[in-house]
Amino acid sequence: MSEIDILSFGETMAMLVADQNGDLANVDHFHKRIAGADSNVAIGLSRLGFKVAWLSRVGADSLGRFVVDTLKKEGLDCSHVAIDEAHPTGFQFKSRTDDGDDPVVEYFRRGSAASHLSPQSIIPQLLKARHLHATGIPPALSETARQMSFELMTCMREAGRSISFDPNLRPSLWASQQQMISEINRLAALAHWVLPGLSEGRLLTGFEDPADIAAFYLDQGAEAVAIKLGPHGAYYRTHLNEGFVAGVPVETVVDTVGAGDGFAVGMISALLENHSFADAVKRANWIGSRAVQSRGDMEGLPTRSEMSIEFEAAFAGKPAPTRVLCGT
């Protein structure tokens, strides 16, 4: 394995997407794709030229082979994706919508191969990665996957690597809301860059205002927080400054799924390239806006050449706004 820029981990599912609108029960034809917030981010970063390693498990079945083959075609290093002979690859059905509403998604992932990730899945060589991206989804899959999340984040933090964390709340996967809030906040405390949505931040912290939500995570040990505000853009705060970056206007929203993953791709890629946090948010907003204009969870994520042309054209070098915090 060559030197790794980014390590990402979690569950990639096969996804059967409806070819026509309407209730999934009445749809006759579907096409096959992959789905998974963690692997969406990994794919987006790979398209931008980063060397990304993917840690996961799939079943010894056709869907597992499809998942791994698709990830490899996207440039991910899948040499540490385990094949589970005893448990199946998770999958989901996704409805089609043409009016910008969120599609209906039905999951079939309980007891999947990826839910059997554990600390024993961690390969020491992977810990040499420059950066770790984590979300709140793997720790929701099972107790062993939760242990692995904590172990990975703790080891990478102690090794001086940077860590990004997107809560990506999945309440239906947790035993209770109280457990979800407690465990997600414990994980966020291990990250350098925390990337919640506004509704997530409100639920997790009990605060309403984005500035207070960001302050909560800064007090827990984060270096910076970016709070996604949907089409309105994003608010960010570090220990030194804060700011609001407006969203990128979109003429037609095709599919909202994956917008937050696109935001994470923009943040991580820009920060690893030593851009300011404000400029990272600007890139994140742009990639998020691009994602909602394409059908599919990750189809709208740009390549490096696409970003170089389209991003520069959209902003013409205008800097993102910042405001120095009083007393810093």
KAMO-V304025 format. One line per field, one symbol per residue. ss: DSSP state (H for helix, E for strand, C for the rest). psi: psi as a letter, one per 20 degrees, with the letter a starting at -180 (. if undefined). burial: 1 if it has 24 or more other ideal C-beta (glycine too) atoms within 12 Angstrom, else 0. Layout:
BEGIN
ss->???
psi->???
burial->???
END
This chain:
BEGIN
ss->CCCCCEEEECCCEEEEEEEEECCHHHCCCEEEEEECHHHHHHHHHHHCCCCEEEEEEEECCHHHHHHHHHHHHCCCECCCEEEECCCCCCEEEEEECCCCCCCCEEEECCCCHHHHCCHHHCCHHHHHCCEEEEECCHHHHCHHHHHHHHHHHHHHHHCCCEEEEECCCCHHHCCCHHHHHHHHHHHHCCCCEECCEHHHHHHHHCCCCHHHHHHHHHHHCCCEEEEECHHHEEEEEECCEEEEEECCCCCCCCCCCCHHHHHHHHHHHHHHCCCCHHHHHHHHHHHHHHHCCCCCCCCCCCCHHHHHHHHHHHHCCCCCCCEECCCC
psi->prppgppqqbppqqpoppiqrrphhjphpqqparqpgghggggghhhjjqopqpoaqrrmrhhghggggghghjjqokikoqooiiqrpqrqqprpqjjiqpqpppqmipjrghijqrhiipphhhiiqhqppqrjggiihrghhghggggghgghghijqqpqpohmpmhiiqhrhggggggghgghiiqhopmqrghghgghhiqgphhhgghghhhiiqhqppopkciicqpqpaihrrrpoqrpppgppgoipighhhghgggggghijkrrhghghghggghghhhijqpqhjhipqrghgghghghhhikjpqqqqppppj.
burial->0001111111111111110000010000000111111111111111110111111111100011011101100111110111110011111111111000001011101001111111101110011011111111111111001111111111111000111111111100110000011011111111111111110110111000011011111101111111111100111111001111101101001111111111111111111100011111111111111111111111111110001000100100000101000000
END
